[in-house]
Amino acid sequence: MGRWEPDSRGRLETAALALFGERGFENTTVVEIAARAGLTERTFFRYFADKREVLFGGAGALRELLVGTVDGAPENADPLDVVVAAFEAAAAMLQERREFALRRQAVIAANTELREREVIKLALLAAAVADALRRRGVSETAASLIADTGIAIFSAAFAAWINETEHREFPLLIRESFDELRAVTAGATRP
Amino acid sequence: MGRWEPDSRGRLETAALALFGERGFENTTVVEIAARAGLTERTFFRYFADKREVLFGGAGALRELLVGTVDGAPENADPLDVVVAAFEAAAAMLQERREFALRRQAVIAANTELREREVIKLALLAAAVADALRRRGVSETAASLIADTGIAIFSAAFAAWINETEHREFPLLIRESFDELRAVTAGATRP
């Protein structure tokens, strides 16, 4: 990552997403991505294991942020509040890269295998959050339930954010989605 | 499905799960499953497209039951109540096949690809339930949020059911999981 390759990663990402959008994920090669970015194939592999990692390489940072937020929350904080705060932090991170997120989402939506990979990514994030909750003393079942609920809130807010036309920011939409869930569960009449 | 093959499907399922448990899913062939069941390979393929379908062939019936319950609920019923009722119905169906469900779960837990397939199955069920809610007039975002919340309740209850030592039945555990979610969301203090 010397000076002679300013933001190689960013250029590779931009080139990859442009090509995925133009000709489809499956019809794009690493050679083409590198060429479009004005870099070598070798440089590509310094940043990404394969072309799919351009789309999914961010999962590690997302997991660290989620787990770090849960781990760092005050001891007596309500577990669902903690999880929502973690997803708000994740949403703020994604808000910084809205253009990337939108293009990435369009590529994923167009490809069954990538959609499945995204579903699995979210399930792994939920499992990591549930583990973090258990470390805080939350029971086995409640930890999964709360983490999965966090993912449900996040997914609904993400769908709203992707289609957002009024420039409302992702963390705000997380809050709205959470409020909606609270209203929905309070409204349910089952004894 | 003539008289000369009494419960061929059931025999194939039993044989397959026994073999998957003994030697692993990946090390079991269709020929072996058919032989263990005392049937031909050709009979196997009359019931299942491949060995994976022994584990996932029930998804269609589950989806029909979930969607049918949502579609058939009273017009003014609370959407989350409707979804929970649908998962209670699904849980009652699975309760009838508890032995099969336990063995199946053990096989899936031991194989990454199968675990991923199970995650995707649940996501597809959630999408089908969300579509059914939209047909009832529930908004785009709320439908996904409520359906995903239903899956969260179902998954937590399933994990509890699989580990259940007091013979509590799956539908009851759905109810308990729902009550827990209500308590969790009511307890969250975020404004």
Interface residues (C-beta under 8 A of the other chain):
Chain A: D78 P79 L80 D81 V84 E116 V119 I120 A123 E140 T141 A142 S144 L145 I146 D148 T149 I151 A152 I153 S155 A156 A159 A160 R175 S177 F178 E180 L181 R182 V184 T185 A186 G187 A188 T189 R190
Chain B: D78 P79 L80 D81 V84 E116 V119 I120 A123 E140 T141 A142 S144 L145 I146 D148 T149 I151 A152 I153 S155 A156 A159 A160 R175 S177 F178 E180 L181 R182 V184 T185 A186 G187 A188 T189 R190
